[in-house]
Amino acid sequence: MIGVVEAFSPSYALARQRFLSGCMAAGLRAQAHVHPLKGREGEALAMDVALDGAPDAKHLLILSSACHGVEGHCGSGVQVFALHDHEWRDKARAAGVAVLYVHALNPHGFSHGRRVTQENVDLNRNFFDFDKPLPVNAAYAQLAELLLPATWPPTAENQAAIDAWIAAHGIKAYQAAVTAGQYQFPDGMFFGGQAPTWSNSTFRKVLREHGKAAQAVAWIDLHTGLGPNGHGERILACRDDKAAYARANAWWGGEHAVTSTYDGSSTSALLNGLMWNSIYEECPKAEFTAIALEYGTLPMLEVTGALRADHWMHKHAGQASPELAASIRQQMREAFYADTDAWKGQIISQARQAMFQAVDGLAKT
């Protein structure tokens, strides 16, 4: 049994090594979907997938990490711990639930310490029908130049202008404007893309291979960066469907246990192009119930500030001094990975509870 702290890794390369070692220890075959680019350390990148259970199981639980690359430190830790957790694996097997581990949906972002893919795309805004007109985020357009100014750190005038926008429109409107997703500024923040990314297309292949037999699919997608430090908010990750919302609440703790972007109860804004759209398209016959398990790190404006700095550095490649670049990378790490033993313990305990609850819920369907 691996310890809680030891399940987490400071780099993508080590996280992948620990995940593959965990698969081997569990007697599972890991399938590598190799990424076309290399990582920050020159390492191979891959979306690694392992199925624990029968390939034709009617009940399937997906446990995924690193949709937003840098958030993978957290999600990978949960997956690695689960692979060594005999009580958990016995629980799922006894209930007839197959568990699909998808490690590093966005391996490039994970390795490079960025939230986005190599295309500068927020993967969780990229699952959109690109044959249809793309949404227009008019509020983001108002803020685009302020968010990523010509120089970094921002000037006092820049900060004053953003503060004035927030004062005029409210902090919730600011969060929605920045994070909801935008499709007009390819070098901007929360860009949803103008075509499916490598991660999008690859994950759809995984779903078609492993989800085709499932009659009921549950999904826990692991995220960080919103909410109080260490608290795992359970956010509905399905369509605005009353039956799915009721199931999610029943499975994961009762009335109001799960929040929703549709009714405003979540810390997250209402978003475009979400990844869970793929389940309805690739596994259309399955009853679907899902949450994003979102763990808090730093206050929202600090997280947004780290993302602004990261996007500025990549938009203005080569302009940051080595010291500034290192500072920005550290700022990103701290915004999405609270590297303390206490935080890691909170992550594992809450994820483990949600996983056990998902198996119980699936077993009743």
C-alpha positions as CSV (number, residue, x, y, z in Angstrom):
1,M,0.0,0.0,0.0
2,I,1.4,3.4,-1.0
3,G,1.2,6.2,1.4
4,V,-1.0,9.3,0.8
5,V,1.9,11.7,0.4
6,E,3.9,9.3,-1.8
7,A,1.0,9.0,-4.3
8,F,1.5,12.6,-5.4
9,S,4.3,13.7,-7.7
10,P,6.1,17.0,-8.3
11,S,6.4,16.4,-12.1
12,Y,4.5,14.8,-14.9
13,A,7.3,12.4,-15.7
14,L,7.3,11.0,-12.1
15,A,3.5,11.0,-12.0
16,R,3.4,8.9,-15.1
17,Q,6.0,6.5,-13.8
18,R,4.1,6.1,-10.5
19,F,0.8,5.6,-12.4
20,L,2.3,2.9,-14.7
21,S,4.0,1.2,-11.7
22,G,0.6,1.2,-9.9
23,C,-1.0,-0.4,-12.9
24,M,1.7,-3.1,-12.9
25,A,1.3,-3.7,-9.2
26,A,-2.5,-4.0,-9.7
27,G,-2.0,-6.5,-12.6
28,L,-3.6,-4.0,-15.1
29,R,-2.5,-3.4,-18.6
30,A,-1.9,0.3,-19.3
31,Q,-2.6,1.5,-22.8
32,A,-0.5,4.5,-23.9
33,H,-2.0,7.0,-26.4
34,V,1.3,8.7,-27.3
35,H,1.2,12.5,-27.7
36,P,3.0,13.9,-30.8
37,L,5.2,16.3,-28.8
38,K,7.7,15.9,-26.0
39,G,7.5,17.1,-22.4
40,R,9.3,19.9,-20.6
41,E,12.1,17.4,-19.7
42,G,12.2,15.9,-23.2
43,E,10.1,13.0,-21.9
44,A,7.5,11.1,-23.9
45,L,4.0,12.2,-23.3
46,A,0.9,10.1,-23.3
47,M,-2.7,9.8,-22.2
48,D,-2.4,6.5,-20.3
49,V,-5.5,4.4,-19.8
50,A,-6.1,1.3,-17.7
51,L,-9.4,-0.7,-17.2
52,D,-9.9,-2.4,-13.8
53,G,-12.7,-4.8,-14.4
54,A,-14.5,-6.7,-17.2
55,P,-14.4,-5.1,-20.7
56,D,-18.1,-5.8,-21.1
57,A,-19.2,-4.5,-17.7
58,K,-22.6,-2.9,-17.8
59,H,-21.5,-0.4,-15.1
60,L,-18.5,1.8,-15.7
61,L,-16.8,4.4,-13.5
62,I,-14.4,6.8,-15.2
63,L,-11.7,8.5,-13.0
64,S,-9.8,11.1,-14.9
65,S,-7.0,13.5,-14.3
66,A,-5.2,16.5,-15.8
67,C,-8.0,17.8,-18.1
68,H,-6.3,21.1,-17.1
69,G,-2.7,20.0,-17.2
70,V,-1.2,21.6,-14.1
71,E,-4.1,20.3,-12.1
72,G,-2.8,16.8,-12.8
73,H,-0.6,16.7,-9.7
74,C,-3.8,16.4,-7.7
75,G,-5.7,14.0,-10.0
76,S,-2.7,11.7,-10.6
77,G,-2.2,11.4,-6.8
78,V,-5.8,10.2,-6.4
79,Q,-5.4,7.7,-9.2
80,V,-2.1,6.3,-8.0
81,F,-3.4,5.9,-4.5
82,A,-6.5,4.1,-5.8
83,L,-4.4,1.6,-7.7
84,H,-2.8,0.5,-4.5
85,D,-6.0,0.6,-2.4
86,H,-7.1,-3.0,-2.0
87,E,-10.3,-2.1,-0.2
88,W,-11.3,0.2,-2.9
89,R,-10.6,-2.3,-5.7
90,D,-12.3,-5.1,-3.9
91,K,-15.4,-2.8,-3.4
92,A,-15.6,-2.0,-7.2
93,R,-15.1,-5.6,-8.2
94,A,-17.7,-7.0,-5.8
95,A,-20.3,-4.5,-7.2
96,G,-19.5,-5.5,-10.8
97,V,-18.3,-1.9,-11.6
98,A,-15.4,-1.6,-14.0
99,V,-13.1,1.4,-13.3
100,L,-11.5,3.2,-16.2
101,Y,-8.5,5.3,-15.1
102,V,-7.6,8.0,-17.6
103,H,-4.3,9.5,-16.6
104,A,-3.3,12.8,-18.0
105,L,-6.0,13.9,-20.4
106,N,-3.8,16.8,-21.2
107,P,-0.2,15.5,-20.8
108,H,1.4,18.4,-22.5
109,G,-0.1,20.9,-20.1
110,F,0.8,18.7,-17.2
111,S,4.4,18.4,-18.2
112,H,4.9,22.1,-19.0
113,G,3.0,23.4,-15.9
114,R,0.2,25.0,-18.0
115,R,-3.5,24.6,-17.7
116,V,-4.0,24.5,-21.5
117,T,-3.1,22.1,-24.3
118,Q,-0.3,22.6,-26.7
119,E,-2.8,24.4,-28.9
120,N,-3.3,27.0,-26.1
121,V,-6.8,25.5,-25.7
122,D,-8.7,25.0,-22.5
123,L,-9.7,21.3,-23.0
124,N,-12.8,21.8,-20.9
125,R,-14.1,24.4,-23.4
126,N,-13.2,22.4,-26.5
127,F,-16.0,19.9,-26.7
128,F,-18.2,21.8,-29.1
129,D,-19.8,21.2,-32.5
130,F,-17.4,23.3,-34.6
131,D,-19.7,23.0,-37.6
132,K,-22.0,25.4,-35.7
133,P,-21.4,29.1,-35.1
134,L,-19.0,29.6,-32.2
135,P,-20.2,31.4,-29.1
136,V,-19.2,35.1,-28.7
137,N,-18.0,36.1,-25.3
138,A,-18.5,39.9,-25.5
139,A,-17.5,40.5,-21.9
140,Y,-14.1,38.8,-22.5
141,A,-13.6,41.0,-25.6
142,Q,-13.9,44.0,-23.3
143,L,-11.3,42.7,-21.0
144,A,-8.9,40.9,-23.4
145,E,-6.2,43.7,-23.6
146,L,-6.5,44.4,-19.9
147,L,-6.0,40.8,-18.9
148,L,-2.9,40.4,-21.0
149,P,-1.2,43.8,-21.2
150,A,2.0,44.6,-23.1
151,T,4.2,44.3,-20.1
152,W,4.3,42.2,-16.9
153,P,3.8,42.7,-14.0
154,P,0.8,44.8,-14.8
155,T,1.0,48.5,-14.2
156,A,-1.0,50.3,-11.5
157,E,-3.2,51.8,-14.3
158,N,-3.9,48.3,-15.6
159,Q,-5.0,47.0,-12.2
160,A,-7.1,50.1,-11.7
161,A,-8.9,49.5,-15.0
162,I,-9.7,45.9,-14.0
163,D,-10.8,47.0,-10.6
164,A,-13.1,49.5,-12.2
165,W,-14.6,46.8,-14.5
166,I,-15.3,44.6,-11.4
167,A,-16.8,47.5,-9.5
168,A,-19.1,48.2,-12.4
169,H,-20.1,44.7,-13.2
170,G,-19.5,42.6,-10.1
171,I,-17.0,39.9,-9.2
172,K,-19.3,37.1,-10.5
173,A,-19.6,38.8,-13.9
174,Y,-15.8,39.1,-14.0
175,Q,-15.4,35.4,-13.2
176,A,-17.9,34.5,-15.9
177,A,-16.4,36.8,-18.5
178,V,-12.9,35.4,-18.0
179,T,-13.6,31.7,-17.4
180,A,-16.8,30.8,-19.4
181,G,-14.8,30.2,-22.5
182,Q,-14.1,32.3,-25.6
183,Y,-13.5,31.4,-29.2
184,Q,-12.2,34.6,-30.8
185,F,-8.8,35.2,-29.2
186,P,-6.5,32.2,-29.9
187,D,-3.7,33.6,-27.7
188,G,-6.1,34.6,-25.0
189,M,-7.3,32.9,-21.8
190,F,-9.8,30.1,-21.6
191,F,-9.7,29.8,-25.4
192,G,-12.0,26.9,-26.5
193,G,-10.3,26.4,-29.8
194,Q,-11.6,26.4,-33.4
195,A,-11.3,22.7,-33.9
196,P,-11.0,19.6,-31.7
197,T,-7.6,19.2,-30.0
198,W,-5.5,16.1,-29.9
199,S,-6.7,15.5,-26.3
200,N,-10.3,15.8,-27.4
201,S,-10.0,13.4,-30.3
202,T,-7.9,10.9,-28.3
203,F,-10.3,10.8,-25.4
204,R,-13.2,10.2,-27.7
205,K,-11.4,7.1,-29.0
206,V,-11.0,5.9,-25.4
207,L,-14.7,6.3,-24.8
208,R,-15.7,4.4,-27.9
209,E,-13.4,1.6,-27.0
210,H,-14.2,1.2,-23.3
211,G,-17.7,2.7,-23.0
212,K,-19.6,0.9,-25.8
213,A,-20.9,-1.9,-23.6
214,A,-21.9,0.2,-20.6
215,Q,-25.5,0.7,-19.7
216,A,-24.7,3.2,-16.9
217,V,-21.6,5.4,-16.8
218,A,-20.4,7.5,-13.8
219,W,-17.5,9.9,-14.1
220,I,-15.4,11.7,-11.5
221,D,-13.2,14.3,-13.2
222,L,-10.6,15.7,-10.8
223,H,-9.8,19.4,-10.8
224,T,-8.2,22.1,-8.7
225,G,-8.3,25.9,-8.4
226,L,-11.7,26.9,-7.2
227,G,-13.1,27.2,-3.7
228,P,-11.7,27.1,-0.2
229,N,-8.4,25.4,0.3
230,G,-8.7,21.6,0.5
231,H,-12.4,21.5,0.1
232,G,-13.7,19.2,-2.7
233,E,-16.8,20.8,-4.3
234,R,-18.9,18.2,-6.1
235,I,-20.1,20.0,-9.2
236,L,-22.7,18.4,-11.5
237,A,-21.0,17.5,-14.8
238,C,-24.0,16.5,-16.9
239,R,-26.6,18.3,-19.0
240,D,-29.2,20.4,-17.2
241,D,-31.2,17.3,-16.4
242,K,-33.4,17.0,-13.3
243,A,-33.1,13.2,-13.2
244,A,-29.3,13.3,-13.5
245,Y,-29.0,16.0,-10.8
246,A,-31.3,14.0,-8.5
247,R,-29.2,10.9,-9.0
248,A,-25.9,12.8,-8.4
249,N,-27.3,14.2,-5.1
250,A,-28.6,10.8,-4.0
251,W,-25.2,9.2,-4.8
252,W,-22.9,11.8,-3.4
253,G,-24.4,12.8,-0.1
254,G,-28.1,13.8,-0.3
255,E,-30.0,17.0,-1.1
256,H,-27.7,19.9,-2.0
257,A,-24.5,17.7,-1.7
258,V,-23.8,18.4,-5.4
259,T,-23.7,22.0,-6.7
260,S,-24.7,23.1,-10.2
261,T,-23.6,25.9,-12.6
262,Y,-27.2,25.9,-13.9
263,D,-28.8,27.1,-10.7
264,G,-25.9,29.2,-9.5
265,S,-25.1,27.1,-6.5
266,S,-21.5,26.3,-7.7
267,T,-18.4,28.4,-7.3
268,S,-17.9,27.8,-11.0
269,A,-19.5,30.0,-13.7
270,L,-21.7,28.5,-16.4
271,L,-19.2,27.2,-19.0
272,N,-19.2,26.4,-22.7
273,G,-17.8,23.4,-24.6
274,L,-17.5,21.1,-21.6
275,M,-15.8,17.7,-21.8
276,W,-18.8,15.7,-20.6
277,N,-20.5,16.4,-23.9
278,S,-18.5,13.6,-25.3
279,I,-20.2,11.0,-23.2
280,Y,-23.6,11.7,-24.8
281,E,-22.1,11.6,-28.2
282,E,-19.8,8.5,-27.8
283,C,-21.9,6.5,-25.3
284,P,-25.4,7.6,-26.3
285,K,-27.1,4.5,-24.8
286,A,-25.7,4.8,-21.3
287,E,-27.4,6.5,-18.4
288,F,-24.9,9.1,-17.3
289,T,-24.2,10.6,-13.9
290,A,-21.1,12.7,-13.2
291,I,-19.3,15.3,-11.1
292,A,-16.3,17.4,-11.4
293,L,-14.5,17.1,-8.0
294,E,-13.1,20.6,-7.7
295,Y,-10.5,21.2,-4.9
296,G,-9.7,24.6,-3.6
297,T,-6.2,26.1,-3.5
298,L,-6.0,29.9,-3.4
299,P,-8.6,32.7,-3.6
300,M,-10.1,33.1,-7.1
301,L,-8.4,36.4,-7.9
302,E,-5.0,34.9,-7.1
303,V,-5.7,31.9,-9.3
304,T,-6.8,34.2,-12.1
305,G,-3.7,36.3,-11.6
306,A,-1.5,33.2,-12.0
307,L,-3.3,32.3,-15.2
308,R,-2.9,35.9,-16.5
309,A,0.8,35.7,-15.9
310,D,1.2,32.3,-17.6
311,H,-0.7,33.4,-20.7
312,W,1.2,36.7,-20.8
313,M,4.5,34.8,-20.8
314,H,3.5,32.5,-23.6
315,K,1.9,35.3,-25.6
316,H,5.1,37.3,-25.3
317,A,7.6,34.4,-25.7
318,G,11.1,35.3,-24.8
319,Q,10.3,38.6,-23.2
320,A,10.3,37.3,-19.6
321,S,13.6,37.3,-17.8
322,P,14.7,33.9,-16.4
323,E,13.8,35.1,-12.9
324,L,10.3,36.3,-14.0
325,A,9.7,33.1,-15.9
326,A,10.6,31.0,-12.9
327,S,8.4,33.1,-10.7
328,I,5.4,32.7,-13.0
329,R,5.9,29.0,-13.2
330,Q,6.0,28.8,-9.4
331,Q,2.9,31.0,-9.2
332,M,1.0,28.6,-11.5
333,R,2.1,25.6,-9.4
334,E,0.9,27.1,-6.2
335,A,-2.4,28.2,-7.8
336,F,-3.3,24.6,-8.7
337,Y,-1.3,22.3,-6.3
338,A,-1.1,23.0,-2.6
339,D,1.9,20.9,-1.9
340,T,1.3,20.1,1.7
341,D,0.7,16.8,3.5
342,A,-2.5,18.1,5.0
343,W,-3.9,19.2,1.6
344,K,-3.0,15.8,0.1
345,G,-4.8,14.0,2.9
346,Q,-7.9,16.1,2.3
347,I,-7.7,15.3,-1.4
348,I,-7.5,11.5,-1.0
349,S,-10.1,11.2,1.8
350,Q,-12.7,13.2,-0.2
351,A,-12.0,11.5,-3.5
352,R,-12.0,8.0,-1.9
353,Q,-15.4,8.8,-0.4
354,A,-16.8,10.0,-3.7
355,M,-15.5,6.9,-5.5
356,F,-17.1,4.5,-3.0
357,Q,-20.4,6.4,-3.3
358,A,-20.2,6.2,-7.1
359,V,-19.9,2.5,-7.0
360,D,-22.9,2.2,-4.6
361,G,-24.9,4.4,-6.9
362,L,-24.0,2.5,-10.0
363,A,-24.8,-0.8,-8.3
364,K,-28.3,0.3,-7.8
365,T,-29.0,1.2,-11.4
